[in-house]
Amino acid sequence: MKKIVVLFLCISHFVIAQNPVDFDIEDFYYLKRSQSLKVTLNNDKFTIINEVYEKAKYNTANKLFFANDLIHFDSFTDINDIEAFTENASSKIKVDHFETKDSFGGSVFFSDQQSINFVFPAVKKGAKTTLRYKENIKDPHFLGSFRFGSFVPTKEAVYTVEVPKNVALGFKTFNLEKANVQFEKKETKRTTIYTWKANNIGDFRKEDKSLSILKYLPHVIVYIKNYKTKGVEKPVLNDVKDLYSWYVTLKNQVDKSNLEEVFNITENLVKDLKSDKEKAKAIFNWVQDNITYVAFEDGLGGFIPRGAASVCNKRYGDCKDMANILFEMLNHVGIEAHHTWIGTRDRPYSYYEVPTPIVDNHMITTVFIDDEIIFLDATDSYVPFGMSSSFTQSKEALIGISDEEFKIVKVPIQEKEKNTSLIETTITLEESTIKASEKRTMKGYEMVDFIYDAKYKKDDTSYEEYLNNKYQIGNNKTAYTKIDLGDLSSKNDSHSISYDIEINNYAKKIGSKIYLNLNLEKPLSTATIQADKQRFGKKIDHKYIRNYKTTFVIPEGYALKTIPKNIANELDLYGYSFTFEKKENKLIVNKIIYMNTLALENEQFEDYNIFIKSLIKAYKKSIVLEKI
């Protein structure tokens, strides 16, 4: 994964407030945030300096933890001339200690990301803090961007970019109308100055499962299109072609030596296979199983794949390393494979509108087999051959055909019919206790999510606790036995699990009648969206269909007195249907829940909540048994 826009990713779980800001009642806010980016060019060499300024105020003592601050940088940037101080009523105290630390973690194995950490001194109610520093940007492909909002409100935000007359600046703005951003372009004798300014910008507030903040956040992305020297125009990032040409220079630095072992493994994998699709699947599965994904973020090493021989020997690599070894193995056996750059779903950009490295943060391999385009992402250890990773659905893929030719192809969204769960349940009743045997067969992303969760999210819980938390079947008295989670390392197109459950005192007995709700599992019953807390869309990981086939065995001595009516609410984006059919001494209930979208926008929340309420109402329908 690339790391130049880590600061963008860090805010992907926040949204910007659009209500009028009353700064007097804020605990902490920015008086001003500004960046002044100046580009100079001498003898075909760029000097790019970004001056950063932040001034904040503490109205109360409730959020003094903001006195702990830091500045991020990496091998593409240097930080100079740091000045930080606190102002109180009659004093000004400078920060006298700055500590540089590595700032990576989580899934990142190695990174050149670092931070300069410090604490503003003597911060209390009424204090003001000021931070300013210069950021030296070493590569003209990474001018970056400016966000007009932050995690707290901002009174004034200003972004200025100054470039020489012989440098053509490109920029793309997003959502500026939401912050009433004012723009000015000014010409001087030698330079052009671009200025964006906004006032009274609301804060960011964390939301669960929101769409990417970048879909809503007012921000500007700037880049150098080209420059002229001695009457000759030299491209940097005019368009996608220039971006791809730069990527090619990086790709061509890949070490292609000592591939004998890689090729021997490849040949052994495919020796008994006939079709290209079978061969490609075997190679893909081998990389999934044998190369462990770890993230590297180290200068251009974060962009240039490591040699396939090294990755094969070490048995680990990042996304581009795994993409490259797939590329070498597939092409070695005559399967047309290509390096492919792509952004994840939290990057709402197009290569056509922003031809810069900010568009993509991932690399995969694309194969062409019998006129079919197949996207291969081995970083997802459980996605079956032929499926893209769920987080790249709908995204543009930049496929490198040759050093001169590329294609941009959108990754298809996998339709709900390919992401299915079939839940087959047989229920018996003894007194007020129900016993059930259940089998779940999952395909597509439903299968991928289950296997991933079972391997990495179960933690130290028992299988019983894990299943109870995941599916919430019955109530808190549900007991699980005979649990079989299947072979979690298999490479089948579907995965099945099974278990038995028992729930004491589940049925309600009143006189000669028993009331029983056969909806042991109620998906989406807690999915109502609170619009005031989910103001910027709701993300859905994948489309799906969940089919619950329940067989209830009518106990001896009882007759089925009341059966709920069939009901359905089948809409384009989501829906359900419940059907009931009595066969001899059994009641067959077929319940289908489906989701047919990857996103819900705010204007769709009301209709969605109405749908959820109708679903909850359907869940409440019970059957009635009467003693004969």
Salt bridges, closest charged atoms under 4 A:
ASP44 OD2 - LYS234 NZ 2.52
ASP74 OD2 - LYS3 NZ 3.69
ASP78 OD1 - LYS138 NZ 3.28
ASP81 OD2 - LYS134 NZ 3.69
GLU83 OE1 - ARG132 NH1 3.12
GLU87 OE1 - LYS55 NZ 2.72
ASP112 OD1 - LYS3 NZ 3.99
ASP139 OD1 - HIS141 ND1 2.69
GLU156 OE2 - LYS197 NZ 3.35
GLU187 OE1 - LYS165 NZ 3.58
GLU267 OE2 - HIS332 NE2 2.75
ASP289 OD1 - LYS491 NZ 3.20
ASP318 OD2 - ARG306 NH1 3.43
ASP318 OD2 - LYS320 NZ 2.17
ASP321 OD2 - ARG306 NH1 3.03
GLU328 OE2 - LYS256 NZ 2.72
GLU336 OE2 - HIS338 NE2 2.84
GLU353 OE1 - LYS172 NZ 3.89
ASP360 OD1 - LYS2 NZ 2.45
GLU372 OE1 - LYS277 NZ 2.69
ASP377 OD2 - HIS362 NE2 2.85
ASP403 OD1 - LYS251 NZ 3.61
GLU415 OE1 - LYS543 NZ 3.23
GLU417 OE2 - LYS416 NZ 2.91
GLU430 OE1 - LYS435 NZ 3.42
GLU438 OE2 - ARG440 NH1 3.34
GLU446 OE2 - HIS542 NE2 2.86
GLU446 OE1 - ARG546 NE 2.89
ASP449 OD2 - HIS542 ND1 3.45
ASP453 OD1 - LYS457 NZ 3.74
ASP453 OD2 - LYS470 NZ 2.88
ASP500 OD2 - LYS482 NZ 3.78
GLU521 OE1 - ARG440 NH1 2.84
ASP541 OD2 - LYS209 NZ 2.80
GLU601 OE2 - LYS215 NZ 3.75
GLU626 OE1 - LYS561 NZ 3.60
